[in-house]
Amino acid sequence: MVKIKSDIEGFQATRPVLTMGMFDGVHKGHLALLTSVIEKARQINGESVVLTFWPHPRIVLSQEPEKLRLLTTLEEKTRLLSEAGIDHIIILPFTKEFSSLTAQEFIQQHLVDKIGISHLVAGYNHRFGHGGISRSGLEKLAQEHHFGLGFYGPVVIDGVKPSSTTIRRHISDGDVWEASRFLGRYYSIKGRIVGGKRLGRQLGYPTANIRMDDSIKLIPHDGVYACKVHLLGKSYGGMLNIGGRPTIDGENSEKSLEVHIFNFNREVYAEEIRVEFVARTRPEIKFSNIDGLKERLRQDEVEVKSILLEKGVLPPR
């Protein structure tokens, strides 16, 4: 059972093997690194530790925080790290004072004095501490403080190194299928169902309107998506629209997330809903009239169900 701490004081672990970073998305590259940490901990009869930070440094350091959108909320990241098999997760509050620590100070005050590190596994491109530290500098500190040091990566998938930045770009472009290849799972959002204008019902496609749980979570590009919906303890196929409904509300209408859930006829409000994005089928289109929109929705249903059937989200007919 994973142990999660939001305070480093009083931390205890047997021969801690540690890695650290933001781990936004907990993608395939991260997972390979975490597996390496777990294997090293087993080799020395120790325990695996992930040290991560919250909030994101860009928010604290005012580096265009209004533009920052993340792949995982803190809750999602913690769950994914736990599922990877890590023994301990430390969520260290990131502050301006903390950001001013040099790598040497950070290692001495946190990794050595408070965690009692036995071994550090660093990502191949990981930098930390005010001003950063070179690989040779880190090796020297490891010798001085008598802990083991290893570097991991890079992981390469079809010639590409998975990174949170690359995955964010794919999702921002609407290419959720490509993002899922690097994540190792479908990208998902979570929120609550709220009341809408009930226009979907008039079109023959009633929708659940989703209000996101966390405003910092990245929303895919506008358009129509084939998706998997988790609601009331069950899973369904669905088609989701992200955008402003230009045919009905005009060009400058407010953006919404609405999902039509296949084989689901209940009206539910305030319930938690999670949506996994399988593939984007088309951009948002402004139609000349409602009949054109209805006809396109019928086409969307056929296309989306075909994709979900192919990907195993919907059971075979």
Secondary structure, 3 states (H helix, E strand, C coil): CCEEECCCCCCCCCCEEEEECCCCCCCHHHHHHHHHHHHHHHHCCCEEEEEEEECCHHHHCCCCHHHCCECCCHHHHHHHHHHCCCCEEEEEECCHHHHCCCHHHHHHHHHHHHHCCCEEEEECCCCCCCCCCCHHHHHHHHHHHCCEEEEECCCCECCECCCHHHHHHHHHCCCHHHHHHHHCCCEEEEEEEECCCCHHHHCCCCCEEEEECCCCECCCCCEEEEEEEEECCEEEEEEEEEECCHHHHCCCCCCEEEEEECCCCCCCCCCEEEEEEEEEEECCCCCCCHHHHHHHHHHHHHHHHHHHHHCCCCCCC
